Amino acid sequence: MNGYDTSYRSQNYDISKNAKNKRTRIPTSCLLCRKRKIKCDRKRPHCSGCLANNTSQLCKYEIKPWSKEYFDANNKEPWQQEIEELRLKVKSLEKTLEQQQLELEIRSETSLPSSVTSSNQNDYKKAQNEGDMTILDLAEKFDFLVVKDLRLRYFGPTSSVALIRNDKYAASIYSKYFKEQNKKFKEITTKHGGVGTQKYDNGAESGECSYRPSFAGNFPELPSLEIINLLLHRFFEFCYPLFPFIDEMDFMADVRVILTEENKINLSLHQESTFAILLIMLRYSYLTLSFQKDLIQLPEARFDLAQKIAISEVNIPPSYVEYAKHLIISPNSLGKMTLRTIQAALFLRVYKKQCPEDDDIGTDNEILLGILIQMARFHGFHRGTVELDKELVSSSDIQLWKKIWTQLLYLDAMQSFANGTPLLVSDDEFNSQGSYDSFNFQIQDILITRQLTLTHTAAKLTRSIVRITSQMHRSFKRSDLDELIVEINDLLFNKMRTFDQLCNSDSHLIDENVTDRAHEFMLRIDMYFKSYALYYILF
């Protein structure tokens, strides 16, 4: 028995000894030095030989099977290691947040009065947690028009005026002021019969204009009152579809105040914007006249106007528009931000777009559009779905505001597309207008209504293009642009007239609808260019 045990132990000893002697040896030199058969100093992470030969990326050492590194490499996937690292980071961030939360609680407890008990603090925290789930409708209490300093202004939810109107203590203090403002505003509006800029420009100074810009010496010499009236009549009869954002009766009432029968200008501070519009109208009407009777057969009344202007040798040069531009951007005009100021600036911007003179396509027009959009926000033009205060603004003026905002949306989209810059009007402001049918314009002229519909559709498509293509650091689907191309083609070939239909007319481009066709012609060219740009991006 003992002999058997002795022999068995010696046999096991020999087996384990042989197994130990036959253990796989792991080389300590790097793989590259061993392959080159050169001496390796076995430094980590890279040996000196590999560093000297610029082959450190190939310097690797074999992992020992009994090391933890070998165990992790053979039993764990890379994504598992990343998960563990992320878990460690999450734990460290949670600890940091807990410490900050404790500090905030300590500060809030020390700031509360000593009379506040712990139960009240718990109720306060409970109310905060319950309030997080409450749905707030800011438009119900914070979206309104206010008469401030005898001027009609819009103030949003974050403005100090909105907070004052909704705070019961502040509202009681300022209630007398707002009542007096509304009363005076209504009295002045009633006094002027609801006509002219006096409705929304009551706080302007009266009397002769004491301020004149440095270019006052270049004041344009106006034609006779008869020629002015003829040109204004032609503008509202012929050019108005291109500028459908001004009321003829209100404007003519203001012009009669400025121009006297003695052909003198009675210009006060609050009428500079009206005079600027007058200058642009005269220039635009003058450009639409043809003095060559043999080339184009004009109707008799229109040729009489051209003949009178030719006989009187009246010239309406581009300096009219330049003087109007200086009046519009003067500190006095921009400081008031009235409805007439917005109309004057929009007249100038549209004129520069349709009649560029002397390289007018510059940064000043882009800055002017930014100022226009901000001024429109101050007046609340961007509120499409909010019921306006009918006591302060008439329904006709509301329609006028919507037409102005539609034109600004189109100009913003066109400018952003042309420059590749972000949109000035946010999606919320654009979508607040809803579909064009919801505008419910009370306009007798069907052509202007159709024109505004096409303008709104073109602005919507262009905004979609800008939103997709402006994602410089994010990729987008090719199908997104394909869908936009389909929508643009639908607008061009199904909702708009062709170039042949717009140009070929029995009356040789001179008929009652020529201005409408000219506007659609320009819009069609613009959308064709955008379609070509999308094809260029895709192919």
C-alpha positions in Angstrom: 0.0 0.0 0.0 2.8 2.4 1.0 4.8 1.4 -2.0 1.9 2.2 -4.4 1.4 5.6 -2.9 5.1 6.4 -3.2 5.2 5.5 -6.8 2.0 7.4 -7.5 3.3 10.6 -5.9 6.6 10.4 -7.8 4.7 9.9 -11.0 2.6 13.0 -10.4 5.6 15.0 -9.5 7.3 14.1 -12.7 4.3 15.0 -14.7 3.9 18.4 -13.1 7.6 19.0 -13.5 7.5 18.3 -17.2 4.4 20.5 -17.5 6.2 23.3 -15.8 9.2 23.0 -18.0 7.1 22.9 -21.1 5.2 26.2 -20.3 4.9 28.6 -23.3 7.3 31.4 -23.0 6.0 34.9 -23.9 8.6 37.1 -25.6 9.2 40.4 -23.9 10.5 42.2 -27.0 8.1 44.0 -29.4 6.9 42.2 -32.5 8.6 44.6 -35.0 12.1 44.3 -33.3 11.7 40.5 -33.1 10.8 40.4 -36.8 13.8 42.6 -37.7 16.0 40.6 -35.4 17.4 43.6 -33.6 17.8 44.3 -30.0 14.7 45.8 -28.2 14.9 47.8 -25.0 11.3 46.7 -24.2 10.1 50.2 -23.2 6.4 50.8 -23.1 4.3 51.8 -24.7 6.8 52.0 -27.6 10.4 50.9 -27.6 13.3 53.3 -28.6 14.0 51.5 -31.9 10.4 51.9 -33.2 10.3 55.6 -32.0 13.6 56.3 -33.9 12.3 54.6 -37.1 8.9 56.4 -36.9 7.1 53.0 -36.6 5.6 53.4 -33.2 2.2 52.5 -34.6 3.5 49.0 -35.3 5.3 48.6 -32.0 3.2 46.0 -30.1 3.9 43.5 -27.3 2.3 40.1 -26.8 -0.1 40.0 -23.9 0.6 37.4 -21.2 -2.2 34.9 -20.7 -2.3 35.3 -16.9 -2.5 39.1 -16.9 -5.7 41.1 -16.4 -5.2 42.8 -19.7 -5.3 39.5 -21.5 -8.5 38.4 -19.6 -10.3 41.7 -20.4 -9.3 41.6 -24.1 -10.5 38.0 -24.6 -13.7 38.2 -22.5 -15.0 41.7 -23.1 -16.1 43.3 -26.3 -15.1 47.0 -26.9 -18.7 48.2 -26.5 -18.8 46.6 -23.1 -15.7 48.6 -22.0 -17.4 51.8 -23.3 -20.5 51.0 -21.3 -18.5 50.6 -18.1 -16.7 53.9 -18.8 -20.1 55.6 -19.3 -21.5 54.2 -16.2 -18.5 55.6 -14.2 -19.1 59.0 -15.7 -22.8 58.9 -14.9 -22.1 58.0 -11.3 -19.7 60.9 -11.0 -22.2 63.3 -12.6 -24.9 62.1 -10.2 -22.7 62.7 -7.3 -22.0 66.2 -8.5 -25.7 66.9 -9.0 -26.5 65.7 -5.5 -23.9 68.0 -4.0 -25.3 71.0 -6.0 -28.8 70.1 -5.0 -27.8 70.0 -1.3 -26.2 73.4 -1.6 -29.3 74.9 -3.3 -31.5 73.5 -0.6 -29.3 75.0 2.1 -29.3 78.4 0.4 -33.1 78.4 0.0 -33.6 77.4 3.6 -31.4 80.2 4.9 -33.1 82.8 2.6 -36.6 81.9 3.7 -37.9 83.9 6.7 -37.9 82.2 10.1 -41.7 82.2 10.2 -41.9 79.8 7.3 -42.2 76.3 8.7 -41.0 73.1 7.2 -44.5 72.1 6.2 -44.9 75.3 4.2 -41.6 74.5 2.5 -42.9 71.1 1.5 -46.1 72.6 0.2 -44.1 75.1 -1.8 -42.0 72.3 -3.4 -45.1 70.2 -4.0 -46.8 73.1 -5.8 -43.6 73.6 -7.9 -43.6 70.0 -9.0 -47.3 70.1 -9.8 -46.9 73.3 -11.8 -44.4 71.6 -14.1 -47.2 69.6 -15.7 -49.5 72.6 -16.2 -50.2 73.7 -19.8 -49.9 77.5 -20.1 -51.7 79.6 -22.7 -49.6 82.8 -22.9 -51.7 84.3 -25.7 -54.7 84.5 -23.4 -53.2 86.9 -20.9 -50.0 88.2 -22.4 -50.7 88.9 -26.1 -52.4 92.2 -26.7 -52.0 95.7 -28.1 -51.3 98.7 -25.8 -51.5 102.4 -26.3 -48.3 103.8 -24.8 -47.3 107.5 -25.2 -50.3 107.9 -27.6 -48.8 105.2 -29.9 -50.2 101.8 -30.7 -47.7 99.2 -29.6 -47.5 95.4 -29.3 -45.8 93.9 -26.2 -45.1 90.2 -25.9 -45.3 87.9 -22.8 -41.8 88.8 -21.5 -42.1 92.5 -21.8 -42.4 94.7 -18.7 -45.7 96.2 -20.0 -47.3 92.7 -20.2 -46.1 91.9 -16.7 -47.6 95.2 -15.4 -50.9 94.5 -17.1 -51.2 91.1 -15.5 -50.0 91.9 -12.0 -52.9 93.0 -9.8 -50.9 95.5 -7.8 -49.0 97.0 -10.7 -52.1 97.0 -12.8 -54.0 99.0 -10.2 -51.2 101.6 -10.2 -51.0 102.0 -14.0 -54.7 101.5 -14.7 -55.3 105.3 -14.7 -52.5 105.9 -17.1 -53.7 103.2 -19.6 -57.3 104.5 -19.4 -56.2 108.0 -20.2 -54.0 106.8 -23.1 -56.9 104.8 -24.6 -59.3 107.8 -24.2 -56.9 110.3 -25.8 -56.1 107.8 -28.6 -59.8 107.3 -29.4 -60.5 111.1 -29.2 -57.7 111.9 -31.7 -58.7 109.1 -34.0 -62.3 110.3 -34.0 -61.2 113.9 -34.4 -59.3 113.1 -37.6 -62.1 111.0 -38.9 -60.0 107.8 -39.0 -58.1 109.1 -42.1 -54.4 109.5 -42.5 -51.4 108.8 -40.3 -52.8 110.7 -37.4 -54.6 107.4 -36.3 -51.3 105.8 -35.3 -48.9 108.7 -35.1 -50.6 110.9 -32.5 -47.5 111.5 -30.4 -45.5 113.1 -33.1 -44.4 116.7 -32.9 -46.4 119.3 -34.8 -45.3 122.4 -36.6 -42.6 122.9 -39.2 -39.8 120.4 -39.4 -36.9 121.7 -37.5 -34.7 118.7 -38.3 -33.2 118.4 -41.8 -30.5 115.9 -42.7 -27.2 117.1 -44.2 -28.4 116.4 -47.7 -31.3 119.0 -47.4 -29.7 121.2 -50.0 -30.3 118.4 -52.6 -34.1 118.6 -52.1 -35.7 117.5 -55.3 -37.7 120.0 -57.3 -41.2 118.8 -57.5 -43.3 119.1 -60.7 -46.6 121.0 -60.7 -49.5 119.9 -58.5 -51.3 118.8 -61.6 -48.5 116.5 -62.8 -48.2 115.1 -59.2 -51.9 114.3 -59.1 -51.8 112.6 -62.5 -48.8 110.5 -61.5 -50.4 109.5 -58.2 -53.6 108.6 -60.1 -51.6 106.5 -62.5 -49.8 104.7 -59.6 -53.0 103.6 -57.9 -54.6 102.7 -61.2 -51.7 101.0 -62.8 -48.9 100.2 -60.3 -50.8 99.4 -57.1 -50.8 95.6 -57.5 -47.1 95.7 -57.0 -47.5 97.7 -53.8 -50.8 96.5 -52.3 -49.9 97.5 -48.7 -51.1 101.1 -48.5 -54.6 102.6 -48.4 -55.3 105.1 -51.1 -57.7 107.3 -49.2 -55.5 107.6 -46.1 -52.5 108.4 -48.2 -54.1 111.0 -50.4 -55.5 112.7 -47.2 -51.9 113.0 -45.9 -50.6 114.2 -49.3 -53.2 117.0 -49.4 -51.8 118.2 -46.0 -48.2 118.2 -47.3 -48.8 119.8 -50.7 -50.6 123.1 -51.0 -52.1 124.6 -54.1 -49.2 127.1 -54.2 -47.0 124.1 -54.9 -45.3 124.6 -51.5 -44.3 121.7 -49.2 -45.7 121.8 -45.6 -43.6 119.1 -44.1 -43.7 118.4 -40.4 -41.8 115.7 -38.5 -44.5 113.1 -38.5 -45.0 113.4 -42.3 -41.5 112.6 -43.5 -42.4 109.0 -44.2 -45.5 110.1 -46.2 -43.4 112.4 -48.2 -40.8 109.6 -48.8 -43.6 107.4 -50.2 -44.8 110.2 -52.4 -41.3 110.5 -54.0 -41.1 106.8 -54.6 -44.5 106.7 -56.2 -43.7 109.6 -58.5 -40.5 107.9 -59.7 -42.2 104.5 -60.2 -45.1 106.0 -62.1 -42.7 108.0 -64.3 -40.8 104.7 -65.2 -44.0 103.1 -66.4 -44.7 105.8 -68.9 -43.7 105.4 -72.6 -43.1 108.6 -74.6 -42.8 106.9 -77.9 -46.2 106.7 -79.4 -45.2 104.8 -82.5 -43.8 101.8 -80.7 -46.6 101.0 -78.3 -50.2 102.1 -78.7 -51.3 103.5 -75.4 -54.9 104.2 -74.5 -55.8 107.8 -75.1 -55.9 108.8 -71.4 -52.5 107.3 -70.7 -50.9 108.9 -73.7 -52.3 112.3 -72.6 -50.4 111.9 -69.4 -47.2 111.0 -71.1 -47.7 113.9 -73.6 -48.3 116.4 -70.8 -45.1 115.3 -69.0 -43.1 115.4 -72.2 -44.4 118.9 -73.1 -43.7 120.2 -69.6 -40.2 118.6 -69.7 -40.7 117.1 -66.3 -38.0 114.7 -65.2 -38.3 112.4 -62.1 -34.7 111.3 -61.7 -33.4 108.5 -59.3 -32.4 111.2 -56.8 -36.1 111.2 -55.7 -35.6 107.7 -54.4 -32.3 108.6 -52.8 -33.8 111.5 -51.0 -36.7 109.3 -49.9 -34.1 106.7 -48.6 -32.4 109.4 -46.4 -35.8 110.5 -45.0 -36.7 106.9 -44.2 -33.5 105.9 -42.5 -33.1 109.2 -40.6 -33.0 109.0 -36.8 -36.3 110.9 -36.6 -38.1 108.3 -38.8 -36.6 105.2 -37.3 -37.2 106.5 -33.8 -41.0 106.7 -34.2 -41.7 103.3 -35.8 -45.2 104.1 -36.9 -47.3 102.3 -39.5 -46.5 104.9 -42.1 -42.8 104.5 -41.4 -43.1 100.7 -42.0 -44.9 101.4 -45.2 -42.3 103.8 -46.4 -39.4 101.4 -45.6 -41.3 98.6 -47.4 -41.9 100.8 -50.4 -38.2 101.5 -50.6 -37.3 97.8 -50.2 -39.7 96.6 -52.9 -38.6 99.4 -55.2 -34.9 98.5 -54.8 -35.8 94.9 -55.6 -37.8 95.6 -58.7 -35.9 98.6 -60.0 -32.2 98.3 -59.0 -30.3 101.4 -59.9 -26.5 102.0 -59.5 -25.8 98.6 -58.0 -28.5 98.9 -55.3 -28.1 95.2 -54.4 -26.1 95.7 -51.3 -26.0 95.2 -47.6 -28.0 98.3 -46.9 -31.1 96.7 -48.4 -30.5 93.6 -46.2 -30.1 95.7 -43.1 -33.3 97.6 -44.0 -35.2 94.3 -44.2 -34.0 93.4 -40.7 -35.2 96.7 -39.4 -38.5 96.3 -41.1 -39.2 92.9 -39.6 -38.3 94.1 -36.1 -40.6 97.1 -36.5 -43.4 94.9 -37.7 -43.0 92.8 -34.6 -43.3 95.8 -32.4 -46.7 96.5 -34.0 -47.8 92.9 -33.7 -48.0 92.2 -37.4 -46.7 88.6 -36.8 -49.8 87.6 -34.8 -51.9 85.9 -37.3 -54.1 83.7 -35.2 -54.6 86.1 -32.3 -57.9 88.2 -32.1 -56.8 91.8 -32.2 -58.4 94.5 -30.2 -61.1 95.7 -32.6 -61.5 98.9 -30.5 -58.0 100.1 -31.3 -57.5 98.8 -34.8 -60.1 98.7 -37.6 -60.7 95.6 -39.7 -59.4 97.3 -42.8 -56.1 98.1 -41.0 -55.9 94.4 -39.9 -56.1 93.4 -43.5 -53.4 95.9 -44.3 -51.1 94.5 -41.6 -51.5 91.0 -43.0 -50.6 92.1 -46.5 -47.5 93.9 -45.1 -46.4 90.8 -43.1 -47.0 88.5 -46.2 -44.6 90.8 -48.2 -42.0 90.7 -45.4 -42.2 86.9 -45.3 -41.5 86.7 -49.0 -38.6 89.2 -48.9 -37.1 87.4 -45.9 -37.2 84.0 -47.7 -35.8 85.5 -50.9 -32.9 87.3 -49.1 -32.0 84.2 -47.1 -32.0 82.0 -50.2 -29.9 84.5 -52.1 -27.3 84.9 -49.4 -27.4 81.5 -47.9 -28.0 83.0 -44.5 -30.5 81.9 -41.7 -34.1 83.2 -41.9 -34.9 86.3 -39.9 -38.5 85.2 -39.3 -38.9 82.1 -37.1 -41.0 79.1 -38.1 -43.4 79.9 -35.2 -44.0 83.4 -36.6 -44.5 82.1 -40.1 -46.8 79.2 -39.1 -48.9 81.5 -37.0 -50.3 82.9 -40.1 -51.7 79.5 -41.1 -52.8 78.8 -44.7 -53.4 81.8 -46.9 -57.2 81.0 -47.0 -57.4 81.8 -43.3 -56.3 85.4 -44.0 -59.9 86.1 -45.2 -58.9 89.3 -47.1 -61.9 91.5 -47.9 -60.4 92.6 -51.2 -62.5 93.3 -54.3 -59.7 92.9 -56.7 -59.3 89.1 -57.4 -56.0 89.7 -59.0 -54.4 91.1 -55.9 -55.8 88.2 -53.8 -54.3 85.7 -56.2 -51.0 87.5 -56.3 -50.8 87.4 -52.5 -51.6 83.7 -52.6 -48.8 82.9 -55.0 -46.4 85.1 -53.0 -47.2 83.3 -49.7 -46.8 79.9 -51.4 -43.4 80.9 -52.9 -42.2 82.1 -49.5 -43.2 78.8 -47.9 -41.4 76.7 -50.5 -38.3 78.9 -50.3 -38.2 78.8 -46.5 -38.3 75.0 -46.7 -35.3 75.0 -49.1 -33.3 77.4 -46.8 -34.1 75.2 -43.7 -32.7 72.1 -45.4 -29.7 73.5 -47.1 -28.6 75.6 -44.2 -27.8 72.5 -42.1 -24.1 72.7 -42.9 -23.0 70.4 -40.1 -25.8 67.9 -40.5 -26.6 65.7 -43.4 -30.1 65.5 -44.9 -31.9 63.1 -47.1 -31.9 63.5 -50.9 -35.6 62.8 -50.9 -36.2 66.0 -49.0 -34.9 68.1 -51.9 -36.7 65.9 -54.4 -40.0 66.6 -52.7 -39.4 70.3 -52.8 -38.6 70.1 -56.5 -42.0 68.4 -57.1 -43.8 71.1 -55.1 -42.0 73.9 -57.0 -42.9 72.2 -60.4 -46.5 71.9 -59.2 -46.5 75.7 -58.5 -44.9 76.5 -61.8 -46.9 74.3 -64.1 -50.3 73.9 -62.3 -50.8 77.1 -60.3 -49.0 79.8 -62.4 -49.4 80.8 -66.0 -46.7 80.0 -68.6 -44.3 82.5 -70.0 -46.2 82.4 -73.3 -49.4 83.2 -71.6 -47.9 86.0 -69.6 -46.1 87.7 -72.6 -48.3 87.0 -75.6 -51.4 89.2 -75.3 -53.8 90.7 -77.8 -53.1 94.1 -76.4 -49.4 93.9 -76.7 -48.5 93.8 -73.0 -50.7 96.9 -72.4 -54.0 96.0 -70.8 -55.7 96.2 -67.5 -53.9 93.1 -66.2 -50.4 93.9 -67.3 -49.1 94.7 -63.8 -50.5 91.5 -62.4 -48.8 89.6 -65.3 -45.6 91.4 -64.7 -45.6 90.4 -61.1 -46.3 86.8 -61.9 -43.6 86.9 -64.6 -41.0 88.0 -62.0 -42.2 85.4 -59.5 -42.0 82.7 -62.1 -38.4 83.6 -63.0 -37.5 83.6 -59.3 -38.9 80.1 -58.7 -37.3 78.8 -61.8 -33.9 79.9 -60.5 -34.6 78.2 -57.2 -35.5 75.0 -59.1 -32.3 75.1 -61.0 -30.3 75.7 -57.8 -31.8 72.5 -56.3 -31.0 70.5 -59.4 -27.4 71.8 -59.2 -27.2 70.7 -55.6 -28.5 67.2 -56.4 -26.7 66.5 -59.6 
